[in-house]
Amino acid sequence: QVRLQESGPGLVKPSQTLSLTCTVSGGSITTNGFFWGWIRQPPGKDLEWMGAIDAFGNNYYTPSLKSRTSFARDTSKNQFTLQLTSVTPEDTAVYYCAGTRRLGSTVKGDDYWGQGTQVTVSS
């Protein structure tokens, strides 16, 4: 039914910007009641919710990453994008995009998650 697919570079240099795109099929990112967001998991650590954009284009952020994070969307393409600036090796993680009913959810599979994509920050 609803499927999400992350895409973007797998390797980013320190101080550069990490950019990822999530393409949604089988559902619309303008559907009210869902939050379309990003979650990451660094090696050996728990899932970390990063933020989301809602059906109206409003953005929500986790305080620890707010200053470096921005979201955008293209409703005609049913896509939304993550931008994480000034990256360091600590930003190395598997990055997931997700569509969830609950804001801030890190429950994998609740409701729709992409497969995730590995992003490594290294010089």
C-alpha positions in Angstrom: 0.0 0.0 0.0 1.9 3.1 1.3 5.5 2.9 0.5 8.4 5.2 1.3 11.8 5.2 -0.3 14.9 7.2 0.8 17.4 8.4 -1.7 20.6 10.5 -1.5 24.4 10.2 -1.2 25.7 7.5 1.1 28.9 9.4 1.9 29.2 13.0 3.0 32.3 15.0 4.0 32.5 16.7 7.4 31.1 20.3 7.4 29.0 19.6 4.3 25.3 19.3 4.1 23.5 15.9 4.2 20.5 15.9 1.8 18.0 13.1 1.6 14.8 12.8 -0.3 11.8 10.6 0.6 9.5 9.5 -2.2 6.0 8.4 -1.1 3.8 6.2 -3.2 0.3 4.7 -2.5 -0.6 7.7 -0.3 -0.4 11.5 -0.3 1.8 13.6 1.9 -1.0 16.1 2.0 -3.2 13.7 3.9 -4.3 15.3 7.2 -3.5 13.3 10.3 -0.1 12.1 9.3 3.3 13.4 10.0 6.0 12.8 7.4 9.3 12.8 9.1 12.8 11.5 9.6 14.4 9.1 12.1 18.0 8.0 12.3 20.0 5.3 14.1 23.7 5.8 14.7 25.7 2.6 15.2 25.1 1.0 18.5 22.5 3.6 19.5 18.7 3.8 19.7 16.4 5.3 17.1 16.4 9.1 17.2 13.5 11.1 15.9 14.7 14.2 14.0 11.6 16.0 12.9 8.7 16.0 10.5 6.5 18.0 8.2 2.7 17.8 8.3 0.0 17.8 5.7 0.0 21.6 5.6 3.7 22.1 5.4 4.4 23.0 9.0 7.7 21.8 10.4 8.5 20.1 13.7 12.0 19.6 15.1 13.8 17.9 17.9 15.6 20.5 20.0 19.0 18.9 19.7 19.0 19.2 15.9 16.8 22.1 15.2 19.6 24.6 14.4 21.0 22.3 11.7 17.8 20.8 10.3 15.4 22.0 7.6 12.6 20.3 5.7 11.0 20.9 2.4 8.4 19.1 0.3 7.2 18.9 -3.2 3.5 17.9 -3.2 3.4 17.5 -7.0 6.1 14.8 -6.7 4.8 13.5 -3.4 8.3 13.9 -1.9 9.8 15.5 1.2 13.4 16.3 1.9 15.8 16.4 4.8 18.7 18.9 5.0 21.2 18.5 7.8 24.0 21.1 7.7 27.5 21.1 9.2 27.7 17.4 9.6 30.3 15.5 11.7 31.2 11.9 12.0 28.7 11.7 14.8 25.9 12.1 12.2 26.8 8.8 10.7 23.7 6.7 10.9 21.0 4.8 9.0 18.4 7.4 8.1 14.7 6.5 7.7 11.8 8.4 6.5 8.4 7.6 7.8 4.7 8.5 7.8 3.2 8.2 11.2 0.0 9.2 13.0 1.9 10.1 16.1 4.3 13.1 16.1 7.7 12.0 17.3 7.1 8.3 17.0 10.1 6.0 16.8 8.2 2.8 16.6 9.4 1.1 13.5 6.5 0.0 11.3 4.1 2.5 12.9 2.7 3.4 10.6 4.8 3.5 7.4 8.6 3.4 7.2 11.1 3.3 4.5 13.8 0.7 4.4 16.4 3.2 5.5 19.6 4.3 3.9 23.1 4.3 5.3 24.9 7.7 5.4 28.5 7.9 6.5 30.2 11.2 7.3 33.9 10.9 6.7 36.8 12.7 5.1 
